[in-house]
């Protein structure tokens, strides 16, 4: 499998607020809740959001992962953090995630999450890291089936607006795209993507923490939804496919993926490719300078993968 050229500076894609730029009253409140004076702050610059996200070191040497966003200046990101905090608090024990310590919700939404000693999966993806990450997703699916959260959206409902982008934008903007209408027809079957597993739905290398004991944890639960158990594993394989790994062999090997209906895997890829093809053409947001580059790369990977699987 030939890799797709990847221009992203992995681990350095986010433009985040530093600790020193948070309001003094907020810094004081965070220190009070953490129980000590912050003497070091290491910004976590992976991802594509501008909210504050740092590992804070206290005078006693303890470390804490803290995220924060202003409800006025960063309203959508504060809302996302609020949702993440509510989801983390509701996840049952035994789910492989860093646990929420506390949350503030006022002028700023602040999450304090347990610090976990970890590394991130290497990019380009390496087989050992990828298998550990797929093990993680299988463990999470086992723990989260049936879904323990009754109020989350259905995956098909969340993806339906993305499926409509084929007719709403992609086919309009790229007339004559070979097999574009075939892909739109596949994506229109999005309502078949059903299941009773609580899914992360945004699994990438920067949301996986590899721990020293050989395990792994899944972070950033902003977009949880209920759907088929294999969906998160398929999403993770997008990056691996782009990095040149044989993902079709992995689909044959891995427990959740080999049990999936191949047609539904293609439906999911059709939805994802339409979304990335459309969104990659949008203006670059000042808060996330690498977002469109990432989406353009994912568009090339998912569209090429779908065409290969369908023989187009």
Backbone torsions as a table, in degrees:
resi	resn	phi	psi	omega
1	UNK	NA	124.4	-179.4
2	UNK	-81.4	127.1	179.0
3	UNK	-64.0	152.1	172.3
4	UNK	-91.5	128.0	-178.1
5	UNK	-52.3	125.7	-174.0
6	UNK	-116.2	107.9	-177.5
7	UNK	-87.7	-0.5	-173.4
8	UNK	-70.8	137.9	171.1
9	UNK	-84.8	80.9	-172.3
10	UNK	-54.9	136.5	-177.4
11	UNK	85.4	-3.9	-177.9
12	UNK	-137.5	36.3	-175.2
13	UNK	-96.1	-13.8	-176.6
14	UNK	-97.3	149.7	173.9
15	UNK	-112.3	98.9	-168.6
16	UNK	-112.6	154.1	172.9
17	UNK	-68.1	134.9	171.9
18	UNK	-82.5	161.2	-179.6
19	UNK	-54.9	-42.2	-175.8
20	UNK	-65.4	-18.6	-178.0
21	UNK	-94.9	-1.3	172.9
22	UNK	-73.4	150.7	178.8
23	UNK	-56.6	139.0	-178.5
24	UNK	-54.0	-40.5	-179.8
25	UNK	-64.3	-35.2	178.6
26	UNK	-70.3	-42.1	178.1
27	UNK	-60.0	-41.8	179.2
28	UNK	-63.3	-41.4	-179.7
29	UNK	-65.2	-40.6	178.3
30	UNK	-63.4	-44.7	179.2
31	UNK	-61.7	-39.9	178.0
32	UNK	-62.0	-43.0	-179.6
33	UNK	-69.7	-34.9	179.2
34	UNK	-77.0	-22.7	177.0
35	UNK	87.5	27.8	178.3
36	UNK	-179.2	170.4	-178.6
37	UNK	-83.8	134.5	177.9
38	UNK	-77.6	123.3	179.5
39	UNK	-113.4	-6.4	178.0
40	UNK	-157.2	144.8	179.5
41	UNK	-140.7	119.2	-179.0
42	UNK	-111.4	105.3	-177.7
43	UNK	-65.5	139.2	179.0
44	UNK	-100.0	103.2	-166.0
45	UNK	-99.9	15.1	170.3
46	UNK	-80.4	165.7	178.4
47	UNK	90.5	-169.4	-170.9
48	UNK	-137.0	22.6	178.2
49	UNK	-116.0	154.1	-174.5
50	UNK	-94.5	1.2	-178.2
51	UNK	-64.2	160.2	175.6
52	UNK	-66.1	133.5	176.5
53	UNK	-154.2	105.4	-174.8
54	UNK	-141.7	151.0	166.7
55	UNK	-88.2	115.8	-178.1
56	UNK	-98.7	130.2	176.2
57	UNK	-104.8	127.4	179.4
58	UNK	-91.5	167.8	-178.9
59	UNK	-59.9	-26.2	179.3
60	UNK	-84.1	2.6	178.1
61	UNK	91.3	-9.4	179.9
62	UNK	-71.9	153.5	-177.3
63	UNK	-123.8	144.5	-176.9
64	UNK	-143.2	140.4	176.1
65	UNK	-95.7	122.1	-175.8
66	UNK	-127.5	134.2	175.8
67	UNK	-120.2	146.9	179.7
68	UNK	-154.9	146.3	175.4
69	UNK	-149.8	143.0	-179.6
70	UNK	-75.8	133.1	178.5
71	UNK	-73.0	-13.2	178.5
72	UNK	-100.2	-54.1	-175.3
73	UNK	-82.1	-21.7	-177.0
74	UNK	-133.5	49.1	-170.6
75	UNK	-52.9	-50.1	-177.4
76	UNK	-64.2	-32.6	-179.3
77	UNK	-76.8	-35.4	174.7
78	UNK	-63.4	-41.0	177.2
79	UNK	-62.1	-40.3	178.8
80	UNK	-64.7	-41.9	177.8
81	UNK	-64.6	-39.4	178.8
82	UNK	-60.4	-45.7	178.3
83	UNK	-61.8	-42.5	179.1
84	UNK	-60.4	-44.5	179.8
85	UNK	-62.2	-42.6	179.3
86	UNK	-64.1	-40.5	179.1
87	UNK	-66.4	-45.6	-179.4
88	UNK	-61.5	-40.6	-179.8
89	UNK	-64.5	-28.7	-175.6
90	UNK	-90.9	-15.4	-178.4
91	UNK	-66.7	135.6	-177.7
92	UNK	-71.6	160.8	175.5
93	UNK	-59.7	147.4	178.6
94	UNK	97.0	-14.7	175.6
95	UNK	-76.3	133.6	-174.3
96	UNK	-76.6	78.4	179.7
97	UNK	-138.4	153.1	167.5
98	UNK	-67.5	137.7	-172.4
99	UNK	-88.4	145.0	175.5
100	UNK	-71.4	131.3	175.6
101	UNK	-90.7	-47.4	175.8
102	UNK	-165.3	165.7	179.7
103	UNK	-139.4	138.3	170.5
104	UNK	-108.7	142.5	179.9
105	UNK	-141.9	91.9	178.8
106	UNK	-143.3	-123.1	175.5
107	UNK	-65.9	-25.9	174.3
108	UNK	-126.2	144.5	169.0
109	UNK	-96.4	123.0	-176.9
110	UNK	-124.9	131.0	175.2
111	UNK	-116.6	129.6	170.0
112	UNK	-108.6	119.1	-175.1
113	UNK	-120.5	141.7	-178.0
114	UNK	-54.5	135.8	175.5
115	UNK	-79.3	134.0	-179.8
116	UNK	-123.2	124.8	174.6
117	UNK	-62.4	127.1	-171.8
118	UNK	-161.0	168.2	163.4
119	UNK	-125.2	163.5	174.4
120	UNK	-97.2	153.4	173.0
121	UNK	-56.2	140.1	179.3
122	UNK	-70.4	145.6	170.0
123	UNK	-120.4	132.6	-0.4
124	UNK	-58.3	152.9	-179.4
125	UNK	-56.9	138.8	174.0
126	UNK	-110.6	145.1	-174.9
127	UNK	-54.1	-41.0	-176.9
128	UNK	-63.6	-46.1	178.7
129	UNK	-64.0	-38.3	-178.5
130	UNK	-66.3	-42.4	179.2
131	UNK	-66.4	-38.4	175.4
132	UNK	-61.4	-39.4	-179.2
133	UNK	-70.3	-38.3	176.6
134	UNK	-69.2	-35.8	172.4
135	UNK	-57.5	-43.8	178.7
136	UNK	-58.2	-45.5	-176.9
137	UNK	-68.8	-33.6	175.4
138	UNK	-68.6	-40.8	176.7
139	UNK	-61.9	-44.1	179.8
140	UNK	-63.3	-43.1	-179.5
141	UNK	-62.4	-40.2	178.3
142	UNK	-62.2	-41.5	-177.6
143	UNK	-74.6	-21.2	-172.2
144	UNK	-113.7	20.7	174.2
145	UNK	-122.0	119.9	-3.8
146	UNK	-70.2	162.1	-178.1
147	UNK	-57.8	127.9	178.5
148	UNK	-82.1	-5.2	-178.2
149	UNK	-112.1	111.0	-174.5
150	UNK	-76.9	-15.0	-170.4
151	UNK	-101.3	7.8	-179.2
152	UNK	-81.9	157.3	-179.3
153	UNK	-72.9	160.1	170.9
154	UNK	-77.7	138.3	178.8
155	UNK	-55.7	-44.6	-178.1
156	UNK	-58.9	-37.8	178.2
157	UNK	-67.4	-40.2	178.6
158	UNK	-65.7	-36.0	-175.4
159	UNK	-86.1	-15.4	-175.7
160	UNK	-58.0	-42.6	175.9
161	UNK	-63.3	-31.6	176.8
162	UNK	-68.0	-39.6	179.5
163	UNK	-62.6	-35.5	-178.5
164	UNK	-70.8	-13.5	179.8
165	UNK	-65.6	-22.6	176.7
166	UNK	-58.5	-53.6	-179.9
167	UNK	-78.6	-33.4	-175.9
168	UNK	-71.9	-29.5	-174.9
169	UNK	-141.2	-48.7	-169.2
170	UNK	-63.1	-51.2	-177.7
171	UNK	-68.5	-29.6	176.2
172	UNK	-70.1	-41.4	-175.1
173	UNK	-82.3	-23.3	179.8
174	UNK	-128.5	68.2	-179.4
175	UNK	-60.6	140.1	-179.4
176	UNK	84.1	6.7	178.4
177	UNK	-59.0	119.8	-177.5
178	UNK	-57.4	127.7	178.7
179	UNK	64.6	17.4	177.7
180	UNK	-61.8	-41.5	179.9
181	UNK	-70.2	-31.8	174.8
182	UNK	-63.6	-42.4	178.5
183	UNK	-65.1	-39.7	178.1
184	UNK	-62.4	-39.2	178.0
185	UNK	-65.0	-40.1	176.7
186	UNK	-62.8	-48.1	-177.9
187	UNK	-61.4	-30.1	-179.6
188	UNK	-66.4	-12.0	176.8
189	UNK	-88.6	20.5	-175.3
190	UNK	-57.3	-27.4	-178.9
191	UNK	-68.8	-6.6	176.2
192	UNK	-84.3	-7.2	-177.7
193	UNK	-85.8	75.2	-174.1
194	UNK	-119.7	157.5	177.4
195	UNK	172.5	177.2	-177.5
196	UNK	-121.6	35.1	174.6
197	UNK	-103.3	135.6	172.7
198	UNK	-75.8	117.9	-175.6
199	UNK	-105.5	151.8	173.1
200	UNK	-76.2	-46.6	175.7
201	UNK	74.4	-1.7	-179.3
202	UNK	-136.1	44.2	-174.0
203	UNK	-79.6	121.5	172.9
204	UNK	-139.7	173.8	179.7
205	UNK	-59.0	-33.9	-176.4
206	UNK	-77.0	-4.0	175.1
207	UNK	-105.2	9.0	179.7
208	UNK	-113.1	129.6	176.2
209	UNK	-110.4	118.6	177.5
210	UNK	-92.5	121.9	-173.3
211	UNK	-96.7	156.6	-175.5
212	UNK	-61.6	-21.5	-178.5
213	UNK	-83.6	6.5	-179.8
214	UNK	92.1	-1.3	179.0
215	UNK	-93.2	-165.9	-179.7
216	UNK	-158.5	155.8	178.5
217	UNK	-131.0	153.1	-177.7
218	UNK	-113.6	122.9	-176.0
219	UNK	-116.2	172.7	177.6
220	UNK	66.3	73.2	-175.6
221	UNK	-96.4	45.8	-177.5
222	UNK	-72.0	-31.0	-165.7
223	UNK	-116.1	31.4	-177.0
224	UNK	-59.0	143.0	178.1
225	UNK	-152.5	166.4	-179.7
226	UNK	-103.4	127.5	-177.5
227	UNK	-169.8	-160.4	-176.2
228	UNK	-70.4	140.2	-171.6
229	UNK	-60.9	-22.8	-174.6
230	UNK	-85.7	-10.7	-168.8
231	UNK	-61.0	-44.4	-178.5
232	UNK	-64.1	-37.3	179.0
233	UNK	-65.1	-41.9	177.1
234	UNK	-62.1	-42.5	179.5
235	UNK	-59.4	-41.8	179.9
236	UNK	-62.9	-33.8	-176.7
237	UNK	-70.4	-13.9	177.3
238	UNK	-58.4	-49.0	179.0
239	UNK	-63.4	-40.2	-179.8
240	UNK	-65.0	-41.8	176.7
241	UNK	-59.8	-46.6	179.1
242	UNK	-62.5	-29.3	179.7
243	UNK	-85.5	2.4	172.2
244	UNK	98.0	7.8	-179.9
245	UNK	-84.4	155.4	-178.7
246	UNK	-81.6	88.7	-175.5
247	UNK	-76.7	-24.6	177.2
248	UNK	-66.1	-35.7	174.6
249	UNK	-64.4	-39.2	178.3
250	UNK	-65.1	-36.8	177.2
251	UNK	-62.4	-37.0	178.4
252	UNK	-72.0	-27.6	-174.9
253	UNK	-89.8	-37.8	-168.3
254	UNK	-84.2	138.7	-170.2
255	UNK	-56.2	-49.7	-176.2
256	UNK	-70.7	-40.1	-174.8
257	UNK	-73.7	-39.3	-179.0
258	UNK	-69.9	-20.1	177.1
259	UNK	-83.9	-9.4	-176.3
260	UNK	-79.6	148.5	172.3
261	UNK	-67.3	120.4	-179.0
262	UNK	-55.3	-33.3	177.7
263	UNK	-61.4	-38.8	-178.4
264	UNK	-73.9	-30.8	171.6
265	UNK	-58.9	-41.5	179.7
266	UNK	-69.7	-35.3	175.4
267	UNK	-59.8	-46.4	179.6
268	UNK	-62.1	-42.4	179.0
269	UNK	-65.6	-35.4	177.7
270	UNK	-64.5	-42.6	178.1
271	UNK	-63.0	-47.9	-177.8
272	UNK	-64.1	-42.9	-177.6
273	UNK	-66.3	-38.6	177.1
274	UNK	-63.1	-41.4	178.3
275	UNK	-61.8	-49.2	-177.3
276	UNK	-68.2	-37.2	177.2
277	UNK	-61.9	-40.0	-179.9
278	UNK	-72.7	-51.0	-172.3
279	UNK	-69.6	-29.4	-178.1
280	UNK	-65.4	-16.3	-180.0
281	UNK	-91.7	-6.2	-179.6
282	UNK	-71.2	160.5	175.4
283	UNK	-58.6	151.9	179.9
284	UNK	-77.0	122.3	178.5
285	UNK	-73.7	139.0	-178.7
286	UNK	-63.2	-25.5	-178.2
287	UNK	-79.3	-11.7	-175.4
288	UNK	-149.5	80.9	-171.4
289	UNK	-66.2	-18.8	-177.2
290	UNK	-103.0	1.5	-173.6
291	UNK	-62.2	-48.3	-177.2
292	UNK	-67.9	-33.8	176.0
293	UNK	-62.4	-45.0	179.2
294	UNK	-62.4	-43.2	-179.2
295	UNK	-67.9	-35.7	177.2
296	UNK	-64.6	-40.3	177.4
297	UNK	-64.4	-45.0	179.3
298	UNK	-65.1	-33.5	176.6
299	UNK	-62.3	-46.4	-179.7
300	UNK	-62.6	-40.8	-178.3
301	UNK	-68.1	-51.1	-175.2
302	UNK	-68.4	-39.3	180.0
303	UNK	-67.4	-41.9	176.9
304	UNK	-64.7	-38.8	179.7
305	UNK	-65.5	-46.1	179.7
306	UNK	-62.2	-45.1	-179.5
307	UNK	-60.9	-39.3	179.5
308	UNK	-66.5	-43.8	-179.5
309	UNK	-64.9	-34.4	-177.4
310	UNK	-89.5	-8.5	-177.2
311	UNK	71.7	30.7	-178.8
312	UNK	-86.8	NA	NA
